[in-house]
Amino acid sequence: MYANTRNILGKSLDELIQLREAGLGILYLGIESGDDELLTWMRKGATAAEMTEAGRKVTEAGIKLSVTVLLGIGGAGKSMEHARATGKLLSTIDPDYVGALTVMIVKGTPLYDLQQQGTFNLPSPFEILSELAEMLSHTEMTRGLFFANHASNYLPVRVRMPAERDEAVEMIRKFVSEGDVSSLKPEGIRRL
């Protein structure tokens, strides 16, 4: 079931436990970023602290938690701050699953308009991969899986946390340093 931070915080722990007992096995929560400035800019409606509280409440109720983060949403200017803050948030929530998607700019959307005005610059594919490596390196989850295998991503990644984290970070950074554009998922396929 999909939820947002407000939905979760609006329920008591007992109500969440009752939902689990009624068969709710997993909640999907889009956190997008751990950077409060970006969350405000996106009009997310929740702070990193509130998302931490919501995530922990779900886990305490015995419900699996899958969260989504958005690579590239900080633009070229806030890419690394976004990565570090999001890694920190993932560490405090400690979800069962993380799904990383890469932002796709669609004509007719507010983000498209900002890009056209020159006030939002999407990071390059290799900058987005560097952001992913930075995010992972700042993620101290004690368990779970971190996926970046969505169609929007340039490089499919699946990491068992924490055991495979350092190896994955090293692999992504090596991939970026080699700079082989032909190894990236083509733009046309990313839009499927």
Phi, psi and omega in degrees: 000139177275142180216166169235172185302317181297318177304313184292313181293338178282352178256145173282163176301318179299320179295320177294320177298318177299321177296318177298315181295335178276358175117000178287114185260334184209145173242140177252125184231120176277112177262331177067306183207158173257003182269113184300325178297316177293320180299321177293314179302321180282350186061044183294328179087011179204151176264169176299321179296319179293322178292324175299312179301315180295314181299316179295325180295318178299313180297318179298329179283355179082019178259134176294148182232127175241123181246154179243136174240157188240106177289137176092350186292341177278356184069180180295329185285331184240018185304308184287324176298316177301314182299312182294315181295323180290320175301318178297316179297316178300322179296320182283328178283319181055058183286171176284325183220144171234131173244119178261127175244155176259133181301137177241125181270123184247132179305138178092359179260160177303323180294322176299315180299317178297321178295317180296326179282350181083012180265351174227123178242115180293135175299154176292166178306318180288329174293323177294321177293323175297322177298317178299315179298318179296318179299312179299318183294338179259009180260117182249052178291147180268353185195180169094181181239141177243116181249140168225052185248014178293154180304333182285346185274149181281334184218120180287132181223139174223121187232124172276120184266142356269355190303321186258003186301305185299320178297319179294317178300314179298317180297316181295316180296322176295316179302315180295316183294330177287331174061031181278098182300328182293343179274349179282151174296128181298147182306318182300322179286325179297334184272001180287000000 
